[in-house]
Amino acid sequence: MFAETKNFLTAIQDQVIPRRNYKKYILKQPDTDELCRRCGKESETIQHITAACEELAPAEYVKRHDGVAKVIHQKLTEAAELIEDKSPHYKYTPVSVLENDNFKLYWNRSIITDRTIPSNRHDITLMNKKTKTPF
């Protein structure tokens, strides 16, 4: 990891990066608006930017979530021997369904269940074909 990246992550963790809330309450800069630049509804804090801004949620949070899920998907495909070629995680694109004699791996697919379940679209589902059970 580059030194600049490590320093930036430490600054985020210590909550000392220049954001509107920090400028108004810590640096005491007069006439500073503390509201979020994207949504304009809540105070622009680290917590708001990383997890609560309704403007960022539809795209950026999903993109971040899928990026992590892709790495997990790739590791599962390698462990279950569903793929042979190993590419870097940033180039990996999950396939909707992968299977061999032992396992079936679903990516971002709805699961048909006996009962109606409001949230039945899982990110990753790994099925053992011999025991017919999910992991």
N, C-alpha and C positions, 0 to 999 in steps of 0.2 A: 504494500500500500504506500502510495506517495505521502510524503510528510505533510503536504498541503491538505490532502484528503483527511488524514488523521487529525490534523489541527482543526479542520472545519467540523468534523464529527464531534470532537471534544467541545468546541464552542456551542454546538447545538445542544449537546447533553448538559452543559453548564448554563444554557439559556442566555448566552451573551451575544448572540448574533443581532445585528441591528434590524429589529422589526418595530412596528409602530407602538406596540404596548411597551417595549423596552425603552424606546426613545422618550415616551411621555412620562413614565413612572420612575425609571432608573436614571436616565440622563437628564430628566427634568427640563426638556426642551419645550419652551412655550409654544402655544398655538399648534400643537401636534395632534392630529386626529388619530385616535387609537383603533378605529374600526378597520376591519379586514379590507384589503384592497380589492379582493375578488368578490366577496358577497356583500360587504358593507353592513353586516348585521351584528357581528360579535367582535370582541376585542381580538386583535391580531397577535395571538400568542403561539408558541411552538405547538402546544396541544391542539389548538384550533386549526393550524395549518396542516399538521400531519394526520389529523383524524376527525375533524368536525366541520370543516367548511363545506357547505352544501353545493358550492360551485365546483369544487375539486372532486367531490365524491363520485359523480357519474362517470368520469373518465380516468382521472389520475389515480385514485385509490384502486379502481378495478385493474388498471394497468400494473400497478405495484403488486397487487395480490396475485394476478396471473403470472407475473414474472417469477415469484417465489414458487407458485404451484407448478410451473414448468420445470423447475429444477427438481422438485420432488418427483414429478412424473417421469423425468428422464432417469433418475436413480432407480425408480421402481421397474422401469423397462429393462434396465441393465441387470438388476437383481433377479428378475423373473425370466431373463434371457429372451425377451420379446424383440429386441433389436440387436444387431451385431455391430454396426458402425457407431463409434462414439464421437460425437461432435462437441464442440464447446457449448456450454449451457446457453450462451447468448445467441447462438445460431440455431438452437434446437426448436423445432416446431412440433407440438404434440399432435398425434393422429387421433381421430375420434374414437376408433376401436382398434385395439391390438390384441392378438391372441395366438396361443400355441396350444400344445396338448394339455398343459397343466393350468394355465392362467388365461384370463380375459381381463383386459384393462380398458376402462372407459374414461374418456376425457370430456368433462363438461356436458354430460348427457342426463336427461331425465330417466328416472328409474320407475318402472311400473310396479306398483305395490298392491297388496290385497285391499288395504284401506286407503282412503283419500288422505294424502298428506300435503299440506300447503307448500312445503319446501322440499321437493323431491328431485331437484336438479343438483347433483353433487359435482364438485370439481373433479375429483378422481375417485373411481371405484375399481378396486382390484378384486376379482372373483377367482376363487379356487374352483376349477372345473370338476375336480374329482370329488370334493366334499360338497360342492354347490353352496359355498358360504363366502360372504365377502370378508375382506380383511379390514 
